[in-house]
Amino acid sequence: MRYGFLNAVADFKATYTWRSWLFGWLGRMFAQVLFFTGLGRVLDQPGAVRYLALGNALMTCVVDTMAVVATTSGERRAGTLSLLVASPADPVWVFVGRSLHWPISGVATASAALFGLGPIFGITWSASQVPLVVLLTALTALGTYCVGLFLAVVVVNVPRLRNVVSNCAYLAMMAFCGVQVPVGFWPRGIQAVVQAVPLTHTLRALRAVSDNRPAADVFGPVVPALLTAGLWLIAAVVTFRWLVAVPARRAGTLDLSY
């Protein structure tokens, strides 16, 4: 994982300069938050602006972490996947560390949106709330990163779908996990499904922090967020071994995985 993470850092440095990240990526995410929050001004619903600002600010870290789907598939196009699978080491943990720069970038992006854009829409944080906000942002990034790892494993054999899957994944979370409208707005089936997504729980906890609710309302959703994140990670590990590593080692090629 450590060597994988060092590769991740090198990738990030090759992808962004501080100028392109700050004015390109962060500017794009700020524009997204401002756009959706701006829609709240025409809804004539009490609290709509605040609701949308919080949800879309936290959502920016999910957009970041879903990039793991595309970058993991890149290992196949680069020709390194075969070497990883052929090695005696367990390649699963290489993949876990290989894209860790995305949740780190996601935490920075969402934190900038929450603390930088929040006051524009009446969202302010006390000094005691700041650590909680950062902690929930980090938990959101890592939890959705685990979701992204699972999706990356599923599409590693069909890399042409990598961007389609990652985009559909974060758009579905944006629609159904309480970012734009409350989860209760949707039919019960959808409400049940989104309980398996860490974002659903961390966003509820973040709203509780913003509303100065009791500690039970803040930390209560953290438990299912951690549980679902762990289950997604386990699913990614098991699926990688089942779909990629073991069949490829037995066949002596990755060609049969297409």
Residue pairs with C-beta under 8 A, 6 or more apart in sequence:
1 93
1 94
1 96
1 97
2 97
3 94
3 97
4 93
4 94
4 95
4 96
4 97
4 98
4 100
5 97
5 98
5 100
5 101
7 97
7 98
8 97
8 98
8 99
8 100
8 101
9 101
11 71
11 101
12 101
12 105
16 24
16 25
21 105
25 105
25 109
26 109
26 112
29 60
29 63
29 109
29 113
30 112
30 113
30 116
30 117
32 56
32 59
32 60
32 63
33 53
33 56
33 57
33 60
33 113
33 117
34 117
36 52
36 56
36 180
37 49
37 52
37 53
37 56
37 117
37 121
39 52
40 48
40 49
40 50
40 51
40 52
40 53
41 48
41 49
49 121
49 122
50 121
50 122
50 123
50 210
51 207
52 180
53 117
53 118
53 120
53 121
53 123
54 114
54 118
54 123
54 203
54 206
54 207
54 210
55 178
55 179
55 180
55 203
56 113
56 174
56 179
56 180
57 110
57 113
57 114
57 117
57 118
58 110
58 113
58 114
58 136
58 137
58 140
58 179
58 199
58 202
58 203
58 206
59 110
59 170
59 173
59 174
59 179
59 199
60 106
60 109
60 110
60 113
61 103
61 106
61 107
61 109
61 110
61 137
61 140
61 141
61 144
62 106
62 140
62 141
62 144
62 170
62 173
62 174
62 199
63 106
63 109
63 170
64 102
64 103
64 105
64 106
64 109
64 110
64 141
65 102
65 103
65 106
65 141
65 144
65 145
65 147
65 148
66 102
66 144
66 148
66 151
66 166
66 167
66 169
66 170
67 99
67 102
67 148
67 166
68 99
68 102
68 145
68 148
68 149
68 152
68 166
69 148
69 151
69 152
69 155
69 162
69 163
69 165
69 166
69 169
70 162
70 163
70 166
71 98
71 99
71 102
71 152
72 95
72 98
72 99
72 149
72 152
72 153
72 156
72 162
73 152
73 155
73 156
73 159
73 162
74 159
75 81
75 84
75 95
75 98
75 156
76 156
76 159
76 254
77 159
81 156
81 244
81 254
82 248
82 253
82 254
84 91
84 94
84 95
85 91
85 244
85 245
85 248
85 249
85 254
86 249
91 240
91 245
92 236
92 237
92 240
92 241
92 245
95 149
95 152
95 153
95 240
96 149
96 233
96 236
99 145
99 148
99 149
99 152
100 145
102 141
102 145
102 148
103 138
103 141
103 142
103 144
103 145
104 141
106 137
106 140
106 141
106 144
106 145
107 134
107 137
107 138
107 141
110 137
110 140
110 141
111 133
111 134
111 137
114 123
114 125
114 133
114 137
115 125
115 130
115 133
118 124
118 125
123 210
125 133
125 210
129 209
129 210
132 209
132 218
133 206
133 209
136 202
136 205
136 206
136 209
136 222
137 206
139 198
139 202
139 222
139 225
139 226
139 229
140 198
140 199
140 202
140 203
140 225
142 229
143 198
143 199
143 202
143 225
143 226
143 228
143 229
143 232
144 173
144 197
144 198
144 199
146 198
146 229
146 230
146 232
146 233
146 236
147 169
147 197
147 198
147 232
148 166
148 169
149 232
149 233
149 236
150 232
150 233
150 235
150 236
150 239
151 165
151 166
151 169
152 162
152 236
153 236
153 239
153 240
153 243
153 244
154 165
154 239
154 243
155 161
155 162
155 165
156 240
156 243
156 244
156 257
157 243
157 244
157 257
157 258
158 258
173 179
173 194
173 197
173 199
174 180
176 183
176 186
176 190
176 193
176 194
177 183
177 194
177 197
177 199
177 200
177 203
178 194
178 199
178 200
178 203
178 204
179 199
179 203
183 190
183 191
183 194
183 200
184 191
186 194
194 200
195 201
195 224
195 228
196 228
196 231
197 228
198 225
198 226
198 228
198 229
198 232
201 221
201 222
201 224
201 225
201 228
202 221
202 222
202 225
204 221
205 217
205 218
205 219
205 220
205 221
205 222
205 225
208 217
208 218
208 221
209 218
243 257
244 254
244 257
247 256
247 257
248 254
248 256
248 257
